[in-house]
Amino acid sequence: ENQDFYKVCEAGQVPPFDVLLTNPPFSADEHFSFALDFAIKSGKPWLMILPVHVIFRNLFVNPTQDLPWRPFVVAPQKKYNFKTPAPLPPPPTENRAKARSRSRLTHTLWVVHGGENQALHQRLLEVAQKKVSDLCHVATNVLELPKVALPGEWTDEMRQNAEREGLELP
């Protein structure tokens, strides 16, 4: 059933679930923060597709740094194409170079965490390393990300977080 996730959460009516698989809207930071907060507090395993720049932002770094084990990422070798579904309005016409029906504006990656189950977290990592490593790059920290998957532009906040992790930037 198609429901508004925010309203379901607000009403305390989230149905039981075993794993959270989500693609939060990329349109505002609040979506990332809400989805990440929900995922962490659930204690369940979660997989979340995010633009790569988000993992360098405080809204991701701060809540994940206190987890007993850190999420790992699965970065596809090529950028995903996102296509606007037919029932939705066409993309905006302003900034036409960026307003395509297919968009590869940012590199996205899957952020994966086993929830409160460390053995499951480790198993998910092992499976990712064995089964998808020919299609994607599996990284347990930002130092292992391929250069092509890194953001093209860095804010001061992102740069500070990247350098704190030991990533050397130009």
C-alpha positions in Angstrom: 0.0 0.0 0.0 1.4 3.4 -1.0 1.5 5.5 2.2 3.4 8.7 3.3 6.3 7.3 5.3 6.6 10.5 7.4 3.0 10.4 8.4 3.2 6.7 9.3 6.2 7.3 11.5 4.6 10.4 13.1 1.5 8.3 13.9 3.7 5.5 15.4 2.2 3.1 12.9 5.3 1.7 11.2 4.6 -2.0 10.4 7.0 -4.7 11.6 9.9 -5.2 9.2 13.1 -7.2 9.1 15.3 -5.0 6.8 15.0 -1.4 5.6 15.8 -0.8 2.0 15.4 2.9 1.0 16.1 5.5 -1.5 15.4 8.8 0.4 14.5 11.8 -1.8 17.7 13.7 -2.8 15.9 17.0 -2.7 16.6 18.1 0.8 18.9 17.3 3.7 16.0 16.6 6.0 15.1 13.5 4.0 18.6 12.0 4.5 18.6 12.9 8.2 15.1 11.5 8.8 15.9 8.3 6.9 19.2 7.8 8.6 17.8 8.5 12.1 15.0 6.1 11.5 17.3 3.4 10.2 19.7 3.7 13.1 17.0 3.8 15.8 15.3 0.8 14.3 18.2 -1.5 15.2 17.4 -3.4 12.0 19.7 -4.0 9.1 19.5 -1.2 6.5 20.6 -0.4 3.0 20.2 3.1 1.8 21.2 4.6 -1.6 22.7 8.0 -1.2 24.6 10.6 -3.3 28.3 10.1 -2.4 28.6 13.7 -1.0 26.2 12.8 1.8 28.6 10.4 3.4 31.0 13.3 3.9 28.4 15.6 5.5 27.9 16.1 9.2 24.3 14.8 8.8 25.8 11.4 8.0 29.2 11.5 9.8 27.8 12.5 13.2 25.1 9.9 13.7 27.2 7.0 12.3 30.4 7.7 14.2 28.9 6.4 17.4 27.6 3.2 16.0 29.5 0.1 17.4 30.5 -0.8 13.8 30.6 1.5 10.9 28.4 1.2 7.8 30.2 0.0 4.6 29.5 1.2 1.1 28.9 -0.5 -2.2 29.8 1.9 -5.0 28.7 0.9 -8.6 31.4 1.2 -11.2 29.2 3.5 -13.3 26.8 6.2 -12.2 23.2 5.1 -12.0 20.7 6.6 -14.5 17.7 8.0 -12.7 14.7 8.3 -15.0 11.6 10.4 -14.1 8.6 8.0 -14.1 5.9 8.7 -16.6 3.2 9.8 -14.3 5.3 12.5 -12.8 5.7 15.9 -14.3 8.7 16.4 -16.6 11.9 17.8 -15.1 12.2 21.6 -14.9 13.3 23.4 -18.0 15.6 25.9 -16.3 19.2 24.9 -16.1 18.4 22.6 -19.0 21.8 20.9 -19.0 20.9 19.4 -15.6 17.2 19.0 -16.3 17.2 15.7 -18.2 14.8 12.9 -18.0 17.8 10.7 -17.3 20.2 12.1 -14.8 23.7 11.1 -13.8 24.4 14.3 -11.9 26.0 12.6 -8.9 27.6 9.3 -8.1 25.4 7.3 -5.7 26.3 4.4 -3.5 24.6 2.0 -1.3 25.3 2.4 2.4 24.9 -0.8 4.3 24.6 -1.6 8.0 23.7 -4.8 9.9 21.7 -3.0 12.6 22.3 -4.3 16.1 23.5 -7.7 14.8 27.3 -7.5 14.4 27.5 -11.1 13.0 24.9 -10.1 10.3 26.8 -6.9 9.6 30.0 -8.9 9.0 28.2 -11.5 6.9 26.7 -8.7 4.7 30.1 -7.3 4.2 31.6 -10.7 3.3 28.8 -11.4 0.8 29.2 -8.0 -0.8 33.0 -8.5 -1.1 32.5 -12.0 -2.7 29.4 -11.5 -4.8 29.4 -8.0 -6.1 33.0 -6.9 -6.2 33.2 -7.5 -9.9 30.3 -5.1 -10.5 30.8 -2.7 -7.6 33.5 -1.4 -5.3 33.0 -2.4 -1.7 34.6 0.0 0.8 34.7 -0.2 4.6 35.9 3.4 4.8 36.3 6.4 2.6 39.9 5.7 1.9 38.9 2.6 0.0 36.5 4.4 -2.3 37.7 4.7 -5.9 38.6 8.2 -7.0 35.9 8.2 -9.6 33.3 7.7 -6.9 34.4 10.7 -4.9 32.5 14.0 -5.1 33.6 16.4 -7.8 33.2 19.4 -5.6 33.9 19.7 -1.9 32.4 22.0 0.7 34.5 23.0 3.7 32.4 20.7 5.9 32.9 17.7 3.5 36.6 18.5 3.2 37.0 18.5 7.0 35.2 15.2 7.4 37.2 13.6 4.6 40.5 14.8 6.0 39.6 13.6 9.5 39.2 10.1 7.9 42.7 10.5 6.4 41.6 11.2 2.8 44.0 13.5 1.1 42.3 16.0 -1.2 43.8 18.3 -3.7 
